[in-house]
Amino acid sequence: MIIYFGLAGAALLMSISLLVTKFILKPKRARRDRGAYVTFAAVSFFAAIFSFMLGLVSS
């Protein structure tokens, strides 16, 4: 049960980190990409939501 919440937190932190890198820090590599940062952040965010819900259900 606790592993689901840990996975949710890690996925949420990674998605926030990717969005901060893309839209706030704006390194050259992030400016050149064609949506990979945002797409991976969205997938990671949905994984965080799903694993959090799975943790709630399994308790």
Buried (B, 14 or more C-beta within 10 A) or exposed (E): EEEBBEBBEBBBEBBBBBBEBBEEEEEEEBEEEEEEBBEBBBEBBEBBEBBBEBBEEEE
